[in-house]
């Protein structure tokens, strides 16, 4: 059967799926609410792409060699400081750091990954400024029609894939469950041209990730390839803190107010990670879907990426799970596209895909909560360093036992 597929959302999940389908000569359209490809220009930090998931998807998409030209292996290093400036761990100077599972996870900027995927697609694949309003079921042929906020309707889809992120519109067709507050809020900002403007800060951050961890709080920094450092001043805070604290997070003064109210015990250099940030700042409240979230199977609609299993970023798995979802779903669709006309066959394949995705998401959601508790621990960065030491010791014991056999 020749399938007509709509993908809602032009993030890593949706674009990876589109590329894999097109590589198998299966037609698809991507509908994205952003007005153009440049809407992501100043959003978010870099992404670590794992060998067994994100990298594997890029290899099957034929994009791995291009990815390697953009990726930054030097961005994999981690530094952890206490609020008094003590270095608790620094992988860049050879300290024993994270266990072996963290190896081979080079970083790439979000915009670079998006452009890599966009440039690989056939012209006119992505329809910009298409914000989904509703999915209609046709009574005659069970096909789906999509209605968008720009007034357009797109009919006759066999399958709609929701890759539309945390507040997925597609998900509302499958479940009433919405993301809940994770307990973590704060301020997001950036330092541009950090090497030329703030040499001491550049040296403090290093080439990868830099965590300045206090009790239930942290100044979390990440180097990007364009000479900027992304900074998150986050803490365990009540759900209403962003509105109740009285800070205008769009105003440059927000940087000083957040530092004074949450990070007063930090060193002047650490405080300047926020105080020397660019004027445009954003208040952020982190959300997540319930661990083990599932939905009643629909033979014409499914979800991937954050739409299916939104998590906080503290295990570094989000984009990799999304690309793994895209790879597995592409395999399912490609297998069914070559079969005779049989909609029930596609439904069975989708069910199998969803069950596998749910199991993988649950495991990673549990790991994410564990790491979130380490990022925001009463004992600060000491708890995270001790966790890594314990994991290394467990790995060494397993290696020793396997060598005996």
C-alpha positions in Angstrom: 0.0 0.0 0.0 1.2 3.5 -0.7 0.9 5.5 2.5 0.3 9.2 2.8 2.0 10.5 6.0 1.8 13.8 7.8 4.4 14.7 10.4 3.5 17.5 12.8 6.6 19.3 14.0 10.0 20.0 12.5 12.2 19.2 15.4 14.8 16.4 15.5 12.2 13.7 15.7 10.0 14.9 12.9 12.8 15.8 10.5 14.7 12.5 11.2 11.6 10.6 10.4 11.0 12.6 7.2 14.5 12.0 6.0 14.4 8.2 6.7 11.0 7.9 4.9 12.2 9.9 1.9 15.3 7.8 1.7 13.0 4.8 1.3 11.0 6.7 -1.3 8.0 7.1 0.9 6.2 10.4 0.5 5.6 12.6 3.6 4.8 16.2 4.6 6.1 18.0 7.7 3.9 20.7 9.1 5.6 23.2 11.5 4.1 26.1 13.5 7.4 28.1 13.3 7.2 30.8 10.6 10.5 29.7 9.0 13.7 27.7 9.7 15.4 30.6 11.5 12.9 30.7 14.3 15.2 28.5 16.4 18.2 30.8 16.0 18.5 31.7 19.7 16.7 28.8 21.4 18.5 26.3 23.6 22.0 25.0 23.9 23.9 22.1 22.3 22.9 18.4 22.2 25.1 15.4 22.9 24.4 12.7 20.2 24.7 9.1 21.5 26.3 6.3 19.5 23.5 3.8 20.0 20.6 6.0 19.2 21.1 9.5 17.7 24.2 8.6 15.8 22.7 5.3 14.5 19.7 7.3 13.1 22.0 9.7 11.4 24.0 6.8 9.9 20.8 5.2 8.4 19.8 8.6 7.1 23.1 9.0 5.3 24.0 12.1 7.3 26.7 10.8 9.7 29.7 12.1 7.7 28.2 15.6 7.5 27.3 15.3 11.3 31.0 14.5 12.1 32.1 17.7 10.4 29.9 19.8 12.7 30.2 17.7 15.9 32.5 18.8 18.8 34.0 15.8 20.6 35.8 18.4 22.9 32.3 19.4 24.1 31.9 16.1 25.9 34.0 17.1 28.9 32.3 18.0 32.2 33.4 20.2 35.1 31.7 20.5 38.5 32.3 23.3 41.0 31.0 24.0 44.4 29.5 27.5 45.2 32.8 28.6 46.8 34.6 27.9 43.5 36.2 24.6 44.5 36.8 22.2 41.6 35.1 19.0 42.5 35.7 17.3 39.1 37.2 18.3 35.8 37.4 15.7 33.1 39.3 18.1 30.8 42.3 18.0 33.1 42.2 14.2 33.4 40.2 13.7 36.5 38.3 10.4 36.8 34.8 11.5 35.8 31.7 9.8 34.4 31.5 6.1 33.7 32.1 4.5 30.3 28.5 4.8 29.1 29.1 8.6 28.6 31.9 8.0 26.0 31.3 8.9 22.4 28.6 11.6 22.8 29.9 14.5 20.7 28.0 17.8 20.9 26.2 19.6 18.1 24.3 22.9 18.3 20.5 22.6 18.0 20.4 24.9 15.0 23.2 23.0 13.2 21.4 19.7 13.7 18.1 21.2 12.5 19.8 22.7 9.4 21.6 19.4 8.7 18.3 17.6 8.6 16.4 20.3 6.8 19.0 20.6 4.0 18.8 16.9 3.4 15.0 16.9 2.6 13.4 17.2 -0.7 12.2 20.7 -1.5 8.8 21.7 -0.2 8.8 18.9 2.4 8.3 21.3 5.3 5.3 23.5 5.4 6.1 26.5 7.6 3.6 28.5 9.6 1.2 25.5 9.9 0.0 25.4 13.5 -2.3 22.4 13.9 -5.8 23.0 15.2 -7.7 19.7 14.7 -7.5 16.2 13.2 -10.7 15.1 11.5 -11.6 11.5 10.7 -13.3 11.0 7.3 -16.5 8.8 7.5 -16.0 7.5 3.9 -12.5 6.1 3.9 -11.2 6.5 7.4 -8.5 8.9 6.2 -7.5 12.0 8.2 -7.9 15.7 7.4 -5.8 18.3 9.2 -7.0 21.8 10.0 -4.4 24.6 10.6 -4.6 28.0 12.2 -3.6 29.7 8.9 -7.0 28.5 7.4 -5.6 25.7 5.3 -6.9 22.1 5.4 -4.8 19.1 4.3 -6.8 15.9 3.6 -6.3 12.2 2.9 -3.6 11.1 5.3 -3.2 7.5 6.3 -1.1 8.3 9.3 -0.4 11.4 11.4 2.7 11.4 13.5 2.8 13.9 16.4 6.4 15.1 16.7 5.2 18.5 18.0 6.9 18.6 21.4 6.0 19.2 25.0 2.6 20.7 24.4 1.7 18.5 21.5 -1.6 19.2 19.8 -1.6 15.7 18.3 -1.4 14.2 21.8 -4.7 15.7 22.7 -6.3 13.4 20.1 -5.0 10.4 22.0 -5.0 11.4 25.7 -6.1 14.0 28.1 -2.8 13.8 30.1 -0.7 16.9 30.1 2.9 17.6 31.3 3.2 18.5 35.0 5.7 20.8 36.7 9.0 19.0 37.5 9.9 21.2 40.5 12.7 23.1 38.7 12.5 26.7 37.6 14.8 29.6 36.9 16.4 31.9 34.3 17.9 31.0 30.9 20.4 33.4 29.4 23.5 33.4 27.1 26.9 35.0 27.0 27.9 35.9 23.5 31.5 36.2 22.3 32.7 34.8 25.6 36.3 34.2 24.6 36.9 37.8 23.5 34.8 39.6 26.1 35.2 37.5 29.2 38.4 35.5 29.3 38.1 34.4 32.9 34.5 33.1 32.4 35.6 31.3 29.2 38.4 29.6 31.2 36.0 28.7 34.0 33.5 27.0 31.7 35.9 25.2 29.5 35.0 23.6 26.2 32.1 21.4 27.4 29.6 21.5 30.2 30.2 23.3 33.5 28.0 22.7 36.5 28.2 25.1 39.5 26.1 23.1 42.0 24.9 24.3 45.4 22.2 23.0 47.7 19.1 22.3 45.5 20.3 24.8 42.9 22.8 25.2 40.1 24.4 27.5 37.5 24.5 25.2 34.6 26.6 26.2 31.6 27.2 24.7 28.2 29.6 25.8 25.5 28.2 26.3 22.0 30.1 26.2 18.7 29.3 29.9 17.8 31.3 31.4 20.7 28.4 31.6 23.1 27.8 29.9 26.5 24.3 28.9 27.3 23.5 29.5 31.1 20.7 28.1 33.2 20.2 29.5 36.7 17.9 26.8 38.0 16.7 25.7 41.4 14.0 23.6 43.2 11.2 26.2 43.4 7.4 26.3 43.9 5.3 26.0 40.7 4.2 29.6 41.0 7.7 31.1 41.7 8.1 32.7 38.2 4.9 34.7 38.7 5.0 35.1 42.5 8.6 36.3 42.9 8.0 39.7 41.3 10.8 39.4 38.8 10.2 40.6 35.2 12.2 37.8 33.4 12.2 39.7 30.1 14.0 42.7 31.7 17.9 42.8 31.9 17.5 43.5 35.7 16.2 39.9 36.0 19.8 38.6 36.0 20.7 40.6 39.1 17.5 39.8 40.9 17.8 36.1 40.3 21.4 36.1 41.5 20.5 38.1 44.6 17.5 35.9 45.5 18.9 32.5 44.7 22.7 32.4 44.3 24.0 35.0 46.8 26.5 32.5 48.3 28.3 31.9 45.0 31.6 33.5 44.1 31.7 36.7 42.1 33.1 34.8 39.1 30.3 32.3 39.2 27.7 35.0 39.6 29.1 36.8 36.5 28.0 33.8 34.5 24.5 35.3 34.8 25.3 39.0 35.4 27.5 39.2 32.3 24.9 37.4 30.2 23.2 39.1 27.2 20.2 41.3 28.0 17.6 39.0 26.6 16.6 36.5 29.3 13.8 34.0 29.7 12.1 32.6 32.7 11.8 28.8 32.4 9.7 26.3 34.2 10.6 22.7 33.4 7.8 20.1 32.8 7.6 16.4 32.2 5.0 13.7 31.3 4.3 11.0 33.9 6.8 8.2 34.0 5.3 5.3 32.1 2.9 7.5 30.1 0.9 5.5 27.5 -2.2 6.1 25.4 -4.9 4.0 23.9 -3.7 2.8 20.5 -5.1 4.6 17.5 -4.4 3.0 14.1 -4.0 6.3 12.3 -2.2 8.5 14.9 1.0 8.1 17.0 3.5 10.2 18.8 7.3 10.4 18.9 9.9 12.5 20.8 8.8 14.9 23.5 5.2 14.6 22.5 5.3 11.0 23.6 7.7 11.1 26.6 8.6 14.7 27.7 11.4 14.6 30.3 13.7 17.2 31.9 17.1 17.5 30.2 19.2 16.2 33.1 20.0 12.7 31.7 20.8 14.2 28.3 18.6 11.6 26.5 15.8 13.6 25.0 17.0 14.2 21.5 18.5 10.7 21.3 15.2 9.1 22.3 13.4 11.2 19.7 15.8 10.2 16.9 15.5 6.5 18.1 11.7 6.8 18.0 12.0 8.2 14.4 14.3 5.3 13.4 12.0 2.6 14.8 8.9 4.2 13.4 10.5 4.6 10.0 11.4 0.8 10.0 7.7 0.1 10.9 6.3 2.3 8.2 8.8 1.1 5.5 7.9 -2.6 6.3 4.2 -1.9 6.0 4.5 0.3 2.9 5.7 -2.7 0.8 2.7 -4.9 1.8 -0.7 -5.2 0.0 -3.5 -2.8 1.0 -4.2 -3.7 4.6 -4.7 -1.0 7.2 -4.9 -3.5 10.0 -1.3 -4.6 9.2 -0.1 -1.0 9.8 -2.0 -0.8 13.0 -0.4 -4.0 14.4 3.1 -2.6 13.4 2.3 0.7 15.1 1.2 -1.1 18.3 4.5 -3.0 18.4 6.4 0.2 17.9 4.6 2.0 20.6 5.0 -0.8 23.2 8.8 -0.8 22.5 9.0 3.0 22.7 7.0 3.1 26.0 9.3 0.6 27.6 12.4 2.6 26.5 10.9 5.9 27.6 10.0 4.6 31.0 13.5 3.4 31.7 15.0 6.7 30.6 12.4 8.8 32.5 13.4 7.0 35.7 17.1 7.7 34.9 16.2 11.4 34.2 14.5 11.8 37.6 17.6 10.2 39.3 19.9 12.6 37.6 17.6 15.6 38.3 17.9 14.7 42.0 21.7 14.8 41.6 21.7 18.1 39.8 19.6 19.6 42.6 20.8 17.7 45.7 21.0 19.1 49.2 24.7 18.3 49.2 25.3 20.1 45.9 27.9 18.7 43.5 29.5 16.4 46.0 26.6 14.0 45.6 27.0 13.9 41.8 30.8 13.3 42.0 30.2 10.5 44.6 27.6 8.9 42.3 30.0 8.8 39.3 32.7 7.3 41.5 30.3 4.6 42.6 29.3 3.8 39.0 33.0 3.6 37.9 33.7 1.2 40.7 30.7 -1.0 39.7 31.9 -1.0 36.1 35.4 -2.0 37.2 34.0 -4.9 39.3 31.9 -6.1 36.3 34.9 -5.9 34.0 37.0 -7.8 36.6 34.3 -10.5 36.9 33.9 -11.0 33.2 37.7 -11.2 32.7 37.8 -14.1 35.3 35.4 -16.0 33.0 
